[in-house]
Amino acid sequence: MHKGNSAYIKQMNSKLILKCIIEEESISRASISKKLSLSKPTVSTIVDQLLKDQWIYETGSGESSTGGGRKPINLKFNPKKAYILGVDIGGTKVAIGITDLNGNIITYRNFPTQENLERDIFTEIYRNVDSMKGELDIDDSRILGMGVGVPGVINVEEGIVYEAPALKWKRFPIREKMHKLFDFPIYIDNDVNISVLGEHWRGKGQQKNNLIYIAIGTGIGSGIIINGELYRGSNYSAGEIGYMVTDRVYAKRYHPVYDGYGFLESVASGSSIGKQLSERIGKEVSAKEVFKLYKENNQEAVEVINFAIENLALGIANYVSLFDPELIILGGGVSESYSVIDEKIKDIIERFTPKRCEVVQTTFGKEAGVVGAVALFLKEFDTIFDI
């Protein structure tokens, strides 16, 4: 066998064995051999190397054999083998976390975005990361790398932000800026793409091959996983559900990309819900206040919310018909009013789609972006450890 082929097969077998140990949580060498149909010597050689490299460790005995033989030693994954940095650059705040290889956040910080944009946001990220490493008493040799989420259209190959209106960035070389400060692999993607990866890895989307995450906040965006893989589209802008047209009559009065929004965003995002009622009552109110007034049965608020949710539900129904996902997860600020949304969207989805699809609220809190950024890194970084 060609030496290159041999090395490749060994690496693939190492990935399979490590994945098996992670999934089983605790498993013996003999069980790995049986489960993966690999010879015992092959398993033994790779396990020895994984132990030496500290990817795994030996733990107490498993069940003894029926014949009363010696109990086998079990193997467990070592999530503290290395750490990963997750950075979520939002329009309002920047969240930074260091996680272990299981996605558990060991330490977390955040700071406001806009005032630091005026100065140097990257120096502030570096300062926080340096402080977190000091807190954990680890150096760069223990960090595999970094994942970064940004609210905009990103060329993930070149590490360039084509456009991020919330950050006032256009053709911005973010990876180059980060590499001036951090000397390890860095992967960057759109914030909703990292959110769907986080849900797929550690959230409600686990074990789902076809999954959509929709973030409803200042704007509306979505991340799409098809056949277990993130779908980015030919121009890295797949999932821009905010541009979907959901009302033919109302669309005649709509000016395309008004104020940087697509059609659905202009009628159903958090900022537009607040804006619509503010214009009606001549007083500025937030989306949160509109939902509060809705629950108090304020007629103006009821009309605004009903129109917004009907359009949102039609957009989701179109997604269900197009992609036939197993699950749709709603996140973002507006999803906090899920009880109101839930009542209304289910009827519309059922009415207009060929197959039912479950729609749920995200369970992630403020740390969602960090977990998603780490999931992005692990998805893209070529290591023995796969997610």
N, C-alpha and C positions, 0 to 999 in steps of 0.2 A: 504493500500500500504506500502511496505517495506520502511523504512526511507531512506536507501541508494538509492533506486530507485527514490524516491521523490526528493532528492537532485540532482541526475543526470538529471532528467527531467527539474528541475528548471534551472540548468546550461545550458542545451541545449536550452531551451526557451530564456534564457538571451542572448546567442550567436545569436540566430535567430533574436531577437528583435534589438540587437545592429547592426547586419549586415544590417537589413532592414533600420534602421535610417541612416547608413553610405551611403547605395546605393541610398536612396531617397533624401538625403541631408537635407530635411526638411519635417517632417511628423507628423500628429496628432496621439494621442493614438487610436482614433476610426479607423483611416485608417490602423494602424498597426494591430489592431484586425481583421479587414476585410481581409487584405492582407494575413495574416499568419493563418487565421482561428483559432485564439486563443480567449478565452473568455475575455471580457472586464476587469473583476476582475483580471485575470491572468496577462494581459498586464499592468494594473494599478500598481499592486504590484511590478512587475519587474522594471517598469519604475521608480517608487519611489526609488528603491534601486540603480538603475543606476544613478539617479540624486544625491543621497546621496554620492555615490562613485565617482562622478564627471566624469563619462564616457560620460555623455550627459548634455545638458543644455536646458532650455526652452527659446523660442524666440518668437517674435511678433506673432500675430494671423494669422491664415490661412484664407481661403475663408469661408464666412458665408454660412450657409445652405440655400437652396432655400426658406425655410419657413421664412427666416429672423431671425433665432435664433442666440444665442451667438456664436461668432467666436471661433473656437477651438484654443487652445495653441499648437504651433508646437514644435517639439523636434529636436535638432541638436547634432551631434557628437562633442565631445571635443577633438581635436587632441593634445592639450597641456596637457592632463591628465598625460602623461608620455613621456619620451624620449628614443631613442634607439641609440646605438653606432654602426656604420658600419666601419669596417676596411678592406681595400683591400691591401694585401701584394703582390706587384708585383716585378718582377725581377729588375726593374729600380727605382720605387718609391713606398712608402707606403702612401696610402691615408686614411685619417680618417675624419669621419663626425658624427655629432650628428643630428638626424632628429626627427621631431614630428611623431605622429602615422599615419599621411597621407603621410609620406615619403618626406616631405619638408625638405631640408637641412638647418639647422639653423646656423651651423658653420662648417667650413671645413679647414683642414690643410693637407699638405703633406711634406715628407722629403725623401731624397735619400736612397735607400735600401742598396746598396753594402757597402758603407763606414760605415754604422751603423751595418751591419752584423758582421763586424770585431770587433766591440765593443759589445754592447748589444742592439739589436733591440727592445726588449720588454720594457726595461727601457725608451727608446726614445718614444715608443707608450704611455707608462704610463705618461710621462712628458707632451706630447701633449694633452692627454685626460684631465689631471688635469688642464692644462691651459684653455682648452675649457670650462670645467665645471665652472671655475672661471669667464670666460667671460660671461657665461649665468646666473651666480649666482644660480646654482643648485647643489645639492649634490646627492650621490648615491641612496637615497630614491626615487628620481624622475626618475631614469634610470631603465628601465625594464631589460636590458641586452645588449648583444653584438653579432653581427654576424661577421664572419671573412672569407675572401676569400684568397686562397693560390694557386699559379700555380703548381699544382702537383696532385698526386693520394692520396686521403685522406680517412682514415677509419673514417667515420663520427660518428660511435657509440663510438669508443674509443678516438677520438680526436687526432689521430696519423697521421702524414704525412708519408706515405709509401716512397714516393720519390718526391722531388721537385728540379730538376737539377739547375734551375735558382738561388735557394737559397742554393744549396749544402747540402740539408737536406735529410737524409735517416732514416726511422723509428724514426722520430723526435716527441717527446711528446708535441705538441704545446699547447693543452688545459691545460695540467698540468702547463706549463710555464706561461700561461696567468692567470690561477687561483691563482698563487702566488701573483699576483699584483691586480687582480680585483675580488671583492667578489659579483659577480652576474652571472646569467646563461650566458654561452658562447656556441655558435654553430659555427662549422667550416666546410667549404666545398671547393671544387675545384672552381677556379675563373670563369670558364665558366658556371658552374652550378649556381653560384650566379647571373651571368649576365642574364641567361634565366629567373630566378625567378624575377629579377628586371624588365625585359621587360614585363613579364606576369602581374606584379603588376601595374607598372606605365609607361610602354613604349608602343611600337607599338603592343605588344602581348596581350594587355588587351582584355578580353572577348574571347580569343582563347583557346580552350581546347587541341589542338595538335599543338605544336610550337617547332621550332628548332632555336637555336642561334649558329652561327658559327663565331668564332674569328680567324681572319687571321692576325697574327703578326709575332713574331720571330718563333713561331710554328703555328700549326693549331689545334684547339680544338673545341668541341661543347657541348652545353647543350641541353637536350631533355625533353620536357614536353609532356606526353601522358595522355589523359583523365584527364587533369587538374592537374596531379601529376608529380613531378620531377622523372625521371627515372635514377637511378644510376648504375644499373647492379649488378651482383652477387659479383664482386670484386671492386666495387666503381669506375670502369673505363669505364663505358658506355660513348659513345660519342667521343671516340678517333678517330675522322675522319682522323687525320693526319697519321694514320697507314693504311688507305685504299689504295689498289693498283688499279691504274686507267690506267695503260699502260702495257700490257703484254710483249711487246717487250723490252721496256726500263727497265722493272723490272728484266730482265735477267742480266743486268749489275749492278743492285743495290744490295748493301750488307745490309741485314736487320738491322734495328736500327742503321744505320750509324750515328756517332756523336750524338746519343741520339734521332735522328729523325725517324719517320715512313716514308713510301714511299711518300705519298702525300706531307708531309712537305718538303721532300728533293727536290721536284720540284716546289712547289707552295707557300711556306711560304715567308714572307718578307725577312728573312735572306738568304734564298736560291736563291731568285730572284736577290738580290744584289751580292751574291757569284758567280752565273752563269755568269753574265755579267762581273764581275771583272776578272774572269778567261779568258774570251774571249778577253777582251781588254787590259789585263795586267795592270789594274789600279783599285784601290779599289773604288767601288761606292755603295751607299745605294739603297734600294728598291725605295725610293722616287725619287732619281736621275734617276733610270731606267725608271720609269713611265714618268718622264719629257722628257727623251730622246725618249721614245716611241711616245709621242705627237709631237715631232719634226721630227718624221719619221726616226729615226736612225735604220738602218736595223738590226743590232745586237740586239738592245733593242726590236724591234718588234718581232724577233724570240723568244727571251727569254720570253717575256710577253705572246705571243700567246700560247706557249707550257704550261706555268704555268696556264693560265686561262682555257685552254682546259681541263687540268687535274682536276683543281678545279671544273669546271662545270660538269665533269663526276662524280666526288665525290658527288656533290650536287644532281645530277640527280639520283644517286643510293639511296641517302637518301629519295628523294621524292617517288621513287618506293617502298622502304621498309616501310616507316612510314606514307605516305599519309598525311603530315602535312597541316594545314590551311595556314601556313606562315613560311617562312625562313627569319631570320634577320641576316645580315652580320655586324660584328663589327671588332675591332682590327685595327691596323695601316694601313694595306693594303686596308681596306674598304674605306679609305679616297680617294682612286682613283676609287671610285664606278662607275663613269661615263664610265670608260674604261672597267671595269669588266661587268657592266650591258649590254653593247652592245653585248658582246660575249656569256654570259652564257645563256641568254634566249632562243636562237636558239637551243643550245645543250640540255637544259632541255626539251624543247618542243619535240625535235626529239626522245629522249630516254625514256620518261616517259609516263605511261598510263594516267595520269591526270595532268592537269596544276597545278602549285603552284606558288603563288606570292613570289618573292624574293625582300626584301627591305633593305635599309641601316639603321642602328641604328640611333636614334635621340639623344641618350645620349652622353654627352661629358665626361670630365675628372671625373665627379662625379658618373659615371655609377657603378663602383665597390662598392661605399658606399651604394647607393640605393639597389643594389643587395644583399649586406651583411645584410642590415636591413630586406629585404624581406625574406632572409633565416631565420633570427631570428624569425620573426613573423610566418613563416611557421612551424617551429619546436617547438616553445615555447607554452606550453599548458596554455593558458589564455582565458579569456572570449572574448578577441579580436582576431578574425580570419581574415586572408586575403584570 
